[in-house]
Amino acid sequence: MAAGFLDRSRIVAPPGWSRWLVPPAALSIHLAIGQVYAWSVFKTPLEKGLDISGVASALPFTLGIVMLGLSAALFGTKVDTNGPRWAMVIATTCFCTGFLIAALGVYTRQYWLVVLGYGFVGGIGLGIGYISPVSTLIKWFPDRPGMATGIAIMGFGGGALIASPWSQSMLQAFGATGDDPNPNGIAQAFLIHGIVYAIFMSMGWLLIRVPADDWKPAGWTPKEQKVGSMISSGHVSARNAIRTPQFWLLWVVLCFNVTAGIGILERAAPIYVDFFGGSSPAAAVAAAAAGFVAILSLANMLGRFIWSSASDIIGRKNIYRLYLGAGALLYLTITLTTNANKVLFLLCSMLILSFYGAGFATIPAYLRDLFGTYQVGAIHGRLLTAWSTAGVLGPVIVNAIADARIAQGVEGPGRYTPAFMVMIVLLVIGFVANELVRPVNDRWHEPATTATGKAGARA
């Protein structure tokens, strides 16, 4: 059990405490750990400065996403038990220490330390930090769960909007860009990231609070759910949830939706260069590529809030039909038009990334609808193993195919055509899995007294 200052009992909100103070606390964590989406800014400097391949430069990012899912699954129940402050402190420690180890790795030219620090240690911080405020927000906003999770997870998607230009400017100032980058400049950038994020994330665990067991929004009364409704009137434990077909169908949905987005996001800067680099000056192309990363990050961030809020109105199943079906059509459009129209390419990329981010923001509310609020954080943590799988699939598919096409002498957008076709197939499979989701059978529900007493809220 957590003790003292970190104990859950120390952060129960007093009467009259505003629930609107919880989203800023969540955002301070998610905006920081969302830096992972700006990793592509470091790829080219690392490849040139340490003489490594594109696949190797993706390893810290890939391992970080793997550890995100694994740590969320392993510690999800503990996060629910010990409370969000405990989880946020652990997340801050691991995430920021990861940067410091990565800085040491670049400085000593030991790339395995970069992978260990940013990928393994930092990845644990990613997973615990990611789930720590989600179940808390759902309990503070039972009337608007899609909007609530969208607010928090919007920060994770928007982290790169801050980190991308910030990191790029540091790399340039420290001489870590260009054809002959200074690796020590990369180490300095990692060091500064670790220190600044430690301060910023501390605001979150100092501010976070949980509602009292009998709390509910003023004037809000839970609606009675009809038989056969996708919104359950009961609660399912994490242990039982993974025994249901609904859990594994949503696992496929999340995995393939993430794979389709993360493949572009992890290699966003090089993709832009290959599509539109041409004969433009290297510095101008690098700046434009960094801007492309920032634009995708903005789409990722806004999609998490806008589309997940819309799911409160039209339903989770319907909104995932949009993410997966329209996403496949958008990938097909990019594949057919390549770089013929930059505006069309940007619009399609932004929508794909908005659906990618929205998938993350909507999934906790989808889980809450199907399984109730009892142990929803732990269920969410287990489902994030789908993200771990996608964190390997997406970058490996895109980077491996691109590296092979480069070796074959293929130039420009043609380097990515086979990878984009794979993404279309995966999105179609995810669409079918979403269609198969049905309400959870009552036999998986916890006894009413157990679930209500421990959840602290009714679905």
Backbone hydrogen bonds, N-H to C=O, Kabsch-Sander energy under -0.5 kcal/mol:
donor,donor_aa,acceptor,acceptor_aa,energy
6,L,3,A,-1.5
7,D,4,G,-1.8
10,R,7,D,-1.4
11,I,8,R,-1.6
12,V,9,S,-0.7
13,A,210,V,-3.1
17,W,14,P,-1.8
21,L,18,S,-1.4
22,V,19,R,-1.5
25,A,21,L,-1.0
26,A,22,V,-2.4
27,L,23,P,-2.9
28,S,24,P,-1.9
29,I,25,A,-0.9
29,I,26,A,-0.6
30,H,26,A,-2.5
31,L,27,L,-3.0
32,A,28,S,-0.6
33,I,29,I,-2.5
34,G,30,H,-1.6
35,Q,32,A,-1.9
36,V,33,I,-1.6
37,Y,34,G,-1.9
38,A,35,Q,-2.7
39,W,36,V,-1.5
41,V,38,A,-1.8
42,F,39,W,-2.0
43,K,39,W,-0.7
44,T,40,S,-0.7
46,L,42,F,-2.3
47,E,43,K,-2.7
48,K,44,T,-2.6
49,G,45,P,-2.9
50,L,46,L,-2.4
51,D,47,E,-0.6
52,I,47,E,-1.1
57,S,53,S,-2.3
58,A,54,G,-0.8
58,A,55,V,-0.6
59,L,56,A,-1.2
62,T,58,A,-3.0
63,L,59,L,-3.2
64,G,60,P,-2.1
65,I,61,F,-2.1
66,V,62,T,-2.2
67,M,63,L,-3.0
68,L,64,G,-1.8
69,G,65,I,-1.9
70,L,66,V,-2.3
71,S,67,M,-2.9
72,A,68,L,-2.0
73,A,69,G,-2.1
74,L,70,L,-2.7
75,F,71,S,-2.6
76,G,72,A,-0.8
79,V,75,F,-2.4
80,D,76,G,-1.9
81,T,77,T,-2.0
82,N,78,K,-3.4
83,G,79,V,-1.8
86,W,6,L,-0.6
87,A,83,G,-1.6
88,M,84,P,-2.7
89,V,85,R,-2.2
90,I,86,W,-2.0
91,A,87,A,-2.5
92,T,88,M,-2.5
93,T,89,V,-2.3
94,C,90,I,-2.4
95,F,91,A,-2.7
96,C,92,T,-2.0
97,T,93,T,-1.9
98,G,94,C,-2.0
99,F,95,F,-1.1
100,L,96,C,-1.6
101,I,97,T,-2.5
102,A,98,G,-2.2
103,A,99,F,-2.4
104,L,100,L,-1.9
105,G,101,I,-2.3
106,V,102,A,-2.3
107,Y,103,A,-2.4
108,T,104,L,-2.3
109,R,106,V,-0.9
110,Q,105,G,-2.7
111,Y,109,R,-0.8
113,L,110,Q,-1.7
114,V,110,Q,-0.8
114,V,111,Y,-0.5
115,V,111,Y,-1.9
116,L,112,W,-2.6
117,G,113,L,-3.2
118,Y,114,V,-2.0
119,G,114,V,-0.8
119,G,115,V,-1.1
120,F,115,V,-1.3
120,F,116,L,-0.6
121,V,116,L,-2.5
122,G,117,G,-3.0
124,I,120,F,-1.6
125,G,121,V,-1.5
126,L,122,G,-2.0
127,G,123,G,-2.2
128,I,124,I,-2.3
129,G,125,G,-2.3
130,Y,126,L,-2.2
131,I,127,G,-1.7
132,S,128,I,-1.5
134,V,131,I,-0.5
135,S,131,I,-0.9
137,L,133,P,-2.4
138,I,134,V,-2.1
139,K,135,S,-1.6
140,W,136,T,-1.7
141,F,137,L,-2.0
144,R,141,F,-0.9
148,A,144,R,-2.3
149,T,145,P,-2.4
150,G,146,G,-1.7
151,I,147,M,-2.1
152,A,148,A,-1.5
153,I,149,T,-2.6
154,M,150,G,-1.6
155,G,151,I,-0.9
155,G,152,A,-1.0
156,F,152,A,-0.9
157,G,153,I,-1.8
158,G,154,M,-2.0
159,G,155,G,-0.8
159,G,156,F,-0.6
161,L,158,G,-0.8
162,I,158,G,-0.9
162,I,159,G,-0.7
163,A,159,G,-2.6
164,S,160,A,-3.0
166,W,162,I,-1.5
167,S,163,A,-3.2
168,Q,164,S,-2.4
169,S,165,P,-2.4
170,M,166,W,-1.8
171,L,167,S,-2.7
172,Q,168,Q,-2.1
173,A,169,S,-2.4
174,F,170,M,-2.3
175,G,172,Q,-1.3
176,A,171,L,-3.6
182,N,175,G,-2.7
185,G,182,N,-1.5
186,I,182,N,-0.8
186,I,183,P,-0.5
187,A,183,P,-1.9
188,Q,184,N,-2.2
189,A,185,G,-1.9
190,F,186,I,-2.4
191,L,187,A,-2.2
192,I,188,Q,-2.3
193,H,189,A,-2.2
194,G,190,F,-2.2
195,I,191,L,-1.8
196,V,192,I,-2.5
197,Y,193,H,-2.5
198,A,194,G,-1.3
199,I,195,I,-1.4
200,F,196,V,-2.3
201,M,197,Y,-2.8
202,S,198,A,-1.0
203,M,199,I,-0.7
203,M,200,F,-0.9
204,G,201,M,-1.0
205,W,201,M,-1.2
206,L,202,S,-1.4
207,L,203,M,-1.3
208,I,204,G,-2.0
210,V,11,I,-2.7
215,W,212,A,-1.9
220,W,217,P,-2.1
229,S,226,K,-2.0
232,S,230,M,-0.7
232,S,369,D,-4.4
236,V,371,F,-2.9
241,A,237,S,-2.4
242,I,238,A,-1.4
243,R,240,N,-1.7
244,T,241,A,-1.8
248,W,244,T,-1.1
249,L,245,P,-2.4
250,L,246,Q,-2.4
251,W,247,F,-1.8
252,V,248,W,-1.9
253,V,249,L,-2.3
254,L,250,L,-2.9
255,C,251,W,-2.6
256,F,252,V,-2.4
257,N,253,V,-2.0
258,V,254,L,-2.5
259,T,255,C,-2.5
260,A,256,F,-1.8
261,G,257,N,-1.1
262,I,258,V,-3.4
263,G,259,T,-1.5
265,L,261,G,-2.2
266,E,262,I,-2.6
267,R,263,G,-0.7
268,A,265,L,-1.3
271,I,267,R,-2.5
272,Y,268,A,-2.2
273,V,269,A,-2.0
274,D,270,P,-2.6
275,F,271,I,-2.2
276,F,272,Y,-3.1
277,G,273,V,-2.4
280,S,277,G,-1.9
285,V,281,P,-2.3
286,A,282,A,-2.5
287,A,283,A,-2.1
288,A,284,A,-2.3
289,A,285,V,-2.7
290,A,286,A,-2.2
291,G,287,A,-2.1
292,F,288,A,-2.1
293,V,289,A,-2.0
294,A,290,A,-1.9
295,I,291,G,-2.4
296,L,292,F,-2.5
297,S,293,V,-2.1
298,L,294,A,-2.2
299,A,295,I,-2.3
300,N,296,L,-2.7
301,M,297,S,-2.6
302,L,298,L,-3.0
303,G,299,A,-2.5
304,R,300,N,-1.2
305,F,301,M,-1.0
306,I,302,L,-3.1
307,W,303,G,-1.5
308,S,303,G,-0.8
309,S,305,F,-1.9
310,A,306,I,-1.9
311,S,307,W,-1.4
312,D,308,S,-0.6
312,D,309,S,-1.0
313,I,310,A,-1.4
314,I,310,A,-2.4
315,G,311,S,-1.7
319,I,315,G,-1.7
320,Y,316,R,-2.0
321,R,317,K,-1.3
322,L,318,N,-1.3
323,Y,319,I,-2.2
324,L,320,Y,-2.4
325,G,321,R,-2.1
326,A,321,R,-0.5
326,A,322,L,-1.6
327,G,322,L,-0.7
327,G,323,Y,-0.8
328,A,324,L,-1.7
329,L,325,G,-1.6
330,L,326,A,-2.3
331,Y,327,G,-2.1
332,L,328,A,-2.0
333,T,329,L,-2.0
334,I,330,L,-2.1
335,T,331,Y,-2.4
336,L,332,L,-2.1
337,T,333,T,-2.4
338,T,334,I,-2.2
340,A,337,T,-2.3
345,F,341,N,-2.2
346,L,342,K,-2.5
347,L,343,V,-2.5
348,C,344,L,-2.6
349,S,345,F,-2.4
350,M,346,L,-2.6
351,L,347,L,-2.3
352,I,348,C,-2.5
353,L,349,S,-2.3
354,S,350,M,-2.0
355,F,351,L,-2.4
356,Y,352,I,-2.2
357,G,353,L,-2.5
358,A,354,S,-2.3
359,G,355,F,-2.0
360,F,356,Y,-1.0
361,A,357,G,-1.8
362,T,358,A,-2.4
363,I,359,G,-1.4
366,Y,362,T,-2.2
367,L,363,I,-2.5
368,R,364,P,-2.3
369,D,365,A,-2.5
370,L,366,Y,-2.0
371,F,367,L,-3.3
372,G,368,R,-1.9
376,V,373,T,-1.6
379,I,375,Q,-2.2
380,H,376,V,-2.6
381,G,377,G,-2.3
382,R,378,A,-2.1
383,L,379,I,-2.2
384,L,380,H,-1.4
385,T,382,R,-1.4
386,A,383,L,-2.3
388,S,384,L,-1.6
389,T,385,T,-2.2
390,A,386,A,-2.4
391,G,387,W,-2.6
392,V,388,S,-0.9
392,V,389,T,-0.8
393,L,389,T,-2.8
394,G,390,A,-2.7
396,V,392,V,-2.0
397,I,393,L,-2.9
398,V,394,G,-2.4
399,N,395,P,-3.0
400,A,396,V,-2.4
401,I,397,I,-1.9
402,A,398,V,-2.3
403,D,399,N,-3.0
404,A,400,A,-2.2
405,R,401,I,-2.5
406,I,402,A,-2.4
407,A,403,D,-2.2
408,Q,404,A,-1.3
409,G,406,I,-1.6
410,V,405,R,-2.7
414,G,411,E,-0.9
415,R,412,G,-1.9
416,Y,413,P,-2.4
417,T,413,P,-0.6
420,F,416,Y,-2.4
421,M,417,T,-1.8
422,V,418,P,-1.8
423,M,419,A,-1.8
424,I,420,F,-1.7
425,V,421,M,-1.7
426,L,422,V,-2.2
427,L,423,M,-2.3
428,V,424,I,-1.8
429,I,425,V,-2.0
430,G,426,L,-2.3
431,F,427,L,-2.1
432,V,428,V,-2.0
433,A,429,I,-2.2
434,N,430,G,-2.2
435,E,431,F,-1.6
436,L,432,V,-1.1
436,L,433,A,-0.6
437,V,434,N,-1.2
444,W,441,N,-1.9
445,H,442,D,-1.8
446,E,235,H,-3.6
451,A,447,P,-2.4
452,T,448,A,-2.3
453,G,449,T,-1.7
454,K,450,T,-1.8
455,A,451,A,-2.6
456,G,452,T,-1.6
